């Protein structure tokens, strides 16, 4: 017997790494001191940042992967994992420095790995973040054939003076919402149950209410809010931010509020996108469950003082955003 007969193809692994190397190089910044293949990635911190704080996070894409497997589309998954991680550290004021990924599968398919990493590299370039390294694991008998799992790890930097931790939030502060691009990376177990089990649709089924195939609607990438929010970090106007992921608005917004404070949301302040209303109607999902499982069209919530809200809204609109006041702290 040999390793290949037991299910692990070292040659396929080497080919996957070869394809990844060239993609990773396109994301390198001057601070990157090592290449893919080293035992550890080397990154030099900017010595000009006064009182620096590192902010780190890790996350996955969840069962959105199942839709990607059905559609045979994998590059958007790479975008998803990077942007999700970027947003998670952005809410504390951090700009991303570098990103690492972990991809595990039953049997390595270099072309699929290349698609995933193509998306990762694109998102890293868009967020000015280096793809510093990662791991690709072949685990026969552990994953189903043709499937994989992916996790992302990110490290960012913020000056301690610019750290956004919600501690300055008070009653009467304004909540400003930024729209999501779709389901992002949460609620897919419920969405898949409605679409593929209850309605018996295929990824290439066209849904008239959406004006596109269900696969395209469900695979729309998780957007990054870094370009919109980064210019607001240094001014001190931002008191808190919440990335609306699993648990929706109702469970993520409280994570940035000081103890003893809560919030009110005006349900009439925005039109819920068709994808969410279609899923709710098709699955007869109660409102309370929709707002816990999905972002409902709200990807990020910013908290600022009432006096700063008009300028902040204007700044965001000047950068092509469509923000709105969604509620207030109470």
N, C-alpha and C positions, 0 to 999 in steps of 0.2 A: 504494500500500500504506500501511497504518498499523499502529500498535503492536498493536491488537486482532487484526487479521488475521494478524499474526505469532505470536500466541498469548498476548500479555500484555494483560490487561484492567485498566487503571488504575482504572476505576470500581469494579470488584469489589474491588480492593485498598483503595480509599478506604472502601468499605462495610465491609470487614473491620476496618479501623482504627476506624471509628465504633463498631462493636459492642464492640471490645476496650477502648476508653477507659472506658466505664462500668463494665466488669468490673474493670479495674485500679484504679479509684478506690476500690473497696470494700476494697482491701488496704492503702491508704495509712496510714502512721503519721505522727506529727508531724514525723519527721525527713525526710520526702519533700518536696523543694523544687521539683519539676518534675512535669509531667504527660506522658502518652504523646503523642508527636508532636514533642517536642524532639529535637535532635540527640544529646543525651546526658542521661542521668538524673542528677538531683542528689539527694544524700543527705547529711545533716549527722550527723557522728559525735557520740555522746554524750560531752561533755567531762568527765563525771564518772567515766569509766572510767579507772582508774589503769593506766599501762603497757599500753595496748591492743595486741593483735596481730590483724591481719586474716587470715582463713582463706578461701580461694577454691577452688572446684571446678567442673568442667564434666562433663556426662555426657549420655547419650542413653537411649532406651528399647529399642533393638535391634529384632529382628524380632517382638517382641510387637505391633508396629504392623501386621503382616500379619494377625494375628487380629482386630485392631480393624477393619481394612478389610473382612474377611469378615463380621463381625458388624454393621457400621455403627454401632459404639459408639465414641465418641471422647473423652467427658469423663473417663473413667478414665485415659486416656493422660496427660492433663494432671496428674492427681493423682500418677501414677507418676513423672513427670519431676521434680516438685518434691520429693516425699518421698525419692526416691533421692539427690538433691543435698543435702537437709537432713541425711540420715544420714551422708553422706560427710564433712561438716565437723563433725558432732556428735562423731564418734569422737576428735576432737582437742580437744574441750571447747568448741567454738564454737556460739554461738546465732546463727541466721540474721538478717541485716539486710535484704537485698534479693535479688531474683531477676530474671533476664532470660531470655527464650526466643528461639529462632530456629526458625522453621517455614518449610520450603521445599517447594514442590509444583509439579506441571506446570501446573495450572490452578486458580486460586483459587476455592474454594467458600466464601463468607462464612459459611454456616450451619455447615459443618464446622469452620472456624477458630473460630467462636463456641463450639462444643461443647468443643473442646480448651482454649480459654482459660477457659471456665467451670470446668473441672476444675483448671486452674492457679490461678485466683483462689481457689477454695474451699480448696485445699491451702495456699496462701499465708496466707489468713486463719487457718486452723487452726494454722499454725506461727508466727503473728505475724510474718510476713515480707512486705515490700512487693514487689508486682510493679512494678518500676521502669521497665521498658521491654522492647524486643525488636525483632525483625525478621521480617517476613513476605515471603518471596521467591517470585515466580512465575517458573518456569524451564521453559518448554515444550521438549519434546524431551530433557530431562535426566532427568525422573522419569516413571514410568508413569502413565497417566491414572487419576485417582481415588486416587492414593497421595500421601503426603507423608512427610517426615522431620522430626524435631524434636530439638533439643538444648537443654539448660538450663544456666544459669550462675548460681552463687550466691556471695555474699560474706557471711561471718559474722564475729563478734567474740568474742574471749576475752581475759581478763586474762592477761598472761604467767605470773603465779603459778599460774594454773589450767590452763595448757596441759597437755594429756594426750598424751604422746609415747612412752609405754612404757619410758622410760629407768629408771624405778624398779622395774620388774618383776624378780623373783628366782625361783629355784627354790622350788617349794612353793606358789606363789600359786595361787589358785583361779580357775577359769573358770566364769562364770555365763552361761547361754544365755537369750535371749528368743526366743519363737516367731515365725516368719514367718507371713504371711497367705496364702502360696501360693508360686508361682514368683518373685514379685516382678518383676524385669525381666531375668532371666538364664536361659539354657538354652532359649530359645524355638526356636532352629533345630532342636535335637534333638527338642523336644516336638512341633513342627509336623510333622517328618518321621514321627514315630510316629503322631500322631493323624490327619493329613490325607493322608499319602502311603501309610503302611503299613496303617492301619486303615480308610482311606477314609471317615472320619466327616465330618460337617458341623458347623458351629458350634452348630446347634440340636439336635444329636444328644444324647439323654439317656443318661448313663452310669450304670448301676445302682450300681457301686462308689462313685461320687461323689455320687449322689443329686441330680444337677443336670445341666444341659447342659454340654457340654465348653467351649463359648464362655464361659459364666459362670465356670467354674472357672479357665480360662486368663487371663481378663481381670480377675480379682480384684486390686484395686490394691495396689501396694507400700506398706507401712505406714510411718509415721514413728515413730521411737523417741524423739523429742524430749520428749513429755510424760512418758514413763517415766523418762528418764535425766537430764533437766535438773536436778532437785533434788539429784542426787548429785554434780554437777560441782564445786561449791564446797568440799566437805568434805575433799578430798584423799584420800579412800578409793579412788577410781578410779585405777588405775595405767595402764590401757590399755583400748582397745575395738577391735573389728574388725567392720566392716560386711560381712556375708557376701554377696558379689555374685559376678560371674563368677570361676570357679576354686573356688568353694565354701569350706568350712571349711579344707580342706587348703592352700589357697594364700593365703587372706586373713588368717587368724590369725597366720601368721609375720610379716606386715607390721608388726605392733605389738610383736613380741618383740625384745629386744636380741640382738645377735649371740652365738651360742654356746648359746642356749636353744631348746628345742623344747617339745612339749606331748603329752599323752596325752588321748584322748577315750574316754569310756565309751559305747559304742554302745547299751548297755542302759539308759541313763539317760533316754531319751525314746522315745515311739512315733512313728515316722515317719508323717506324714500320708498318707491314702489316695491323694491325687493322685500322689505320688511313687512309691508302691508299685505303683499301677496302671500308670503310665508305664513303670516298670522291667519289669514282667511282660509288658506288651503289646509292648515293643520288645526284650525279652531283653537289657537293658543291664547290663553288669557293674557290681558294686558300686563299683569304683574309678572308673568313668566317671560314675556317678550322683553321687558325692561331689565330683567336679570340675566337673560341668556345672550342678548344682543346689544350692540351699541346704539341701535335705533337711529342711525344717521349722525351721531355725535362721536367724534373721534378723540377730541381733546377739550378739556375745560380749563380756562384760565381764571384766576382770581385776582382782582385789583380793587383799589379804592374807588368809590363813585366819582371822585373828581378826576381820576385818571382814565376812566372808561372811554369817554369820547375820543381822546387822542389815541388810545390803544386801538380802538375800532378803526380809526382813520389810517393808522400805520399799517394795520393788517390788510385793509382793503387796497392800500397803495401797492402791496406786494401780491395782488391778485387773489387774495383770500375772500371768503364770503362769511365773515363772522357775524354773530348776533348775540344779544343779551338774552341768556336763557333763564336767569333767575338771580337769587341773591342769598347771602349768608344770613342766618338768623339764630 
